[in-house]
Every structure is written in C-alpha cells, then in structure tokens.
Amino acid sequence: MALHARREGVGLKYETITILALAIIFAGCGPETPEDEPPGTLEYEIPEARFYRLDRRLDIVGVDPSVDRSGCGFLTDRAYEDLTGTLEGLDPNAEYRRSDCEYSPNGLLYIEGFANGPFACSWYCCHSELLPMVIVYWAAGSSLYGPDPNIDGEPYVALEPDMPCPE
C-alpha cells in the first residue's frame, strides 16, 4: 500500500511538471502583440514612413527600420499654422482629388472626419488646397533624412531643432 501511494505521488509530481512545462511553452506561442503605436493619429503615409501627429508633436516612423529613419519632434510655429490653417479652410465633404498628374502620387493624406479620404497626395502631385499640409510632412521628413528643404528661396524648417520628444 505504501509503495502504491508513493508511485501515485511521483506520478502526480511528473504530471504537474509536464502540465506546467506545456503551459509555459504555449504561453509563448500566443498572438504577437503589435509594437506600441506612437501617440496621436496617422495623418500621412508614404512608402518609406508613417507620420503621426498629436497637436504639435510629430512622430515619423520608418516602415523598414533597417533602411528608413524614424524620429520625433515638435512642429515649428510656421508648420503648425500651415497645417491647422489649411485644415480650417477645407470642406469635409469635398472631393480633393487630382487626375492631371504625370505620376501617380505615392502618399496618402488622412484627415479625420472627411468623407472622401484618404487622399492620394504627394508633394509633386496633390490637390492645391491640400498641398500646404503635405509640404509640412515632406519638410519634416526631409529634416530627418538631410537638410531642411528650400521653398521659395528660404529654408522651410518644420520641426523645432532644439525640442526632442521625451523618451
């Protein structure tokens, strides 16, 4: 009887260890959690990067981190006014499309609450009323990849140079 009880205890111990091991293995095989999204909403997207904005904060997330740079900054007064001023003048029900472009635009402009979005739009081909917004995102991206672009003979600084985003 004592031998039988001892065998049951050993069997129970191995059973418990086996169940725990399987639970640990299967817990690691669950669905992957997506990487944390930056704060704000997706407002512009090109093949190389996605642009998320939360008020004046702009996060640029490279699509392929091994090739495309990511960064964050705060919009300058000029860039913020170009974005918000343009947005205030738009009609949420209008159709902002261009069909006369030589090249198909590779960017998408998302404007929350607009009936006909997202809008196909790149700095070289965009409806004239949306263009100031795309120029802000283009200039912000350019400042990550190189010098600030020149527009009408002046540097267009879209991101505050001395205001990095908090970690």
N, C-alpha and C positions, 0 to 999 in steps of 0.2 A: 504494500500500500504506500509506504514512504517513497519507494522507488518510482511508482506511478505518479505521485504528486510532484516529485522532483522533475520528472520528464515533462509534465504539464507546465510547470513553472518555466523551464528552459524553453519549451516550445512557445509559450506566451511571450517570453522576452524576445526571441528571434522574430516573431510575428510583429511585435511592436516596433522593433528596429527596422524591419522591412517596410512597414507602413510609413514610418517617418522618412525613410530614405526616398520612397516613391513620392511622398508629398513634397519634399524639397525639390526633387527633380522636376515634377510637373508644375510647381510654382514658378520655376524659372522659364518654363515654356509658354507662359501665358501671353496674351497680346502685348505687343510692344507699346509703351507709352510714347506718344509723339513728343518731340523736343518742345521745350517751352516756347510759345509764340512770344514775340516782343509785345510790349504794351501798345495799345492803340489799334487802329483798324488798317487793313490793307487798302491802300489808296492808289498805288501804281505798281505795275509789274512789267518787266522786260525779261527777255530770256536769261539775262545774267543775274538779275536781282529782283527782290520784292521790297517795296517801300511802305513802311507802317508809320502812321502819324498819330500822336496823342498831343493835341494842342500844338505847342511849338517844338516838341520833341519829334525827331525823325530817326527811325531805325531802318537801316538799309541792310538787308540780309542777302548775302550771296547765295545763289541757287546751288552752285557747286563750290563749297568752301576751299577745295584744293586749288581752284582756279580763280574764283571770284571773291573779292574782298567784301567784308561786312564792316559796318561801322555805325556810329550813332552820333548825333549832335543836335543842337537846337537851332531852329531857323532864325536867320537874321530878321531884323525888322522889315527890310525890303522884301525878302522871300515870303515872310508870313503875310504881309499886306498883299502881295501878288496872289497868293493862294486864296485868302479869305475875301479879298475884294472881287476877284474873278468869280468865286463861288456865289457871292451875294447877287451878282448880276445875271446868273443863269436861271433858266426856266426848267424846273424839274420834269416837265412833260415834253420838252423839246427833243427833237431828233438831231443830235450832234454828230453827224457822220460826213465824211468826205469821200467822194468816189472819183475825184480827178487826180489822185496821186499816181506818180510814176511807179513808186514802190509801195508795196503793202506794208502798213505800219506793223511793227512787231511789239508794240506796247499796248497795255490795257489800263485805262483810267477808270477807277471805281469811284463813283460818287454816291454816297449813301442816300437813299430815298429818291433816286432818279429812275424814272420809269423805263428808259431805253438803254440803260447801262448794262455792262461796262462798255466803254467807248474805245474802239481801236484808235490808238493815238501814239505817235512818236514825235520827237522834236522836228523831224523832217516832213511829217505828214499828219496834220491834226486840224480839226475844225478851228477856225481863228478865235472863237470865243473860249475854247479850252486850252489853247496854246500857252497862255501865261502859266497855267498850273503845271503843264508838262515841262516847261522850261525850268521851273523851280526844282522839280525832281531830277531832271537831266543835269542841272548845275550842281545839285547836292551830290549826285553820283560821280560827277566829274571831279569834284573836290576830293573824293576818296581815292580815285584812280590816278589823279595827277593835279595839275594846277587848275585854279578856278577858270572857267571859260570866259572869253571876251564877248560881250554883247553890246553892239553899237559903240565899239571902241573902248568900253570900260569893263573891268573885271566884274563878273557877277558872282558875288560871294553869297552862297545860300545857307551855309552853316557857320555859326559863330565859331571862330577859330580857337578861342580860349575857354570854351564851355563844353567839356566832355560829359558824356552821360554818366550817371552814377552806376557803380558796379552792382 
